[in-house]
Amino acid sequence: MSKILHAPEYRQLIEWLKTARAERGLTMREFAAELGVPHSYVGKVEQCERKLDVLEYMQYCQALGLNPDK
């Protein structure tokens, strides 16, 4: 597993994305459908079992209406 998955900064970023999803009232399944990915993908990202690359991060932010620069 990549060391980045255990970095506090990465976990903070994922928590920010997870909170934004929850604040939109979306379940992991609903959000996964919006992204066009299996629900397990969202679960693994939010549990820090799968690392987001830059393009995936941008897609996540766009789907959540977030500014990726934040």
C-alpha positions in Angstrom: 0.0 0.0 0.0 1.2 3.4 -0.8 2.6 5.6 2.0 0.5 8.5 0.9 -2.7 6.6 2.1 -1.4 6.9 5.6 -0.3 10.6 5.4 -2.3 12.8 7.7 -2.7 15.4 4.9 -4.2 12.8 2.6 -6.6 11.5 5.2 -7.7 15.1 5.9 -8.4 15.6 2.2 -10.4 12.4 2.0 -12.4 13.4 5.1 -13.1 16.8 3.4 -14.5 15.0 0.3 -16.5 12.5 2.4 -18.0 15.3 4.5 -19.0 17.2 1.3 -20.7 14.1 0.0 -22.6 13.6 3.2 -23.6 17.3 3.3 -25.1 16.9 -0.2 -27.2 14.1 1.2 -25.7 11.5 -1.1 -25.1 7.9 -0.1 -21.9 6.2 -1.4 -24.1 4.3 -3.9 -25.8 7.5 -5.1 -22.5 9.3 -5.5 -20.9 6.4 -7.2 -23.8 6.3 -9.7 -23.2 10.1 -10.3 -19.5 9.4 -11.0 -20.3 6.3 -13.1 -18.2 4.0 -10.9 -19.0 1.0 -8.7 -20.0 1.9 -5.2 -17.0 -0.1 -3.9 -14.8 2.5 -5.6 -16.2 5.3 -3.4 -16.0 3.1 -0.3 -12.4 2.2 -0.9 -11.5 5.9 -1.5 -13.3 7.0 1.7 -11.7 4.3 3.8 -8.3 5.2 2.4 -7.9 1.8 0.8 -7.6 3.3 -2.7 -5.6 6.4 -3.7 -7.2 9.1 -5.9 -5.0 10.3 -8.7 -5.2 13.9 -9.8 -7.8 13.4 -12.5 -10.0 11.3 -10.2 -9.7 14.0 -7.5 -10.8 16.7 -10.1 -13.8 14.5 -11.0 -14.7 14.0 -7.4 -14.6 17.7 -6.7 -16.6 18.6 -9.8 -19.3 16.1 -8.9 -19.5 17.6 -5.4 -19.4 21.2 -6.6 -16.1 21.8 -4.8 -13.2 24.0 -5.7 -10.2 21.5 -6.2 -7.8 24.3 -5.3 -9.2 24.6 -1.8 
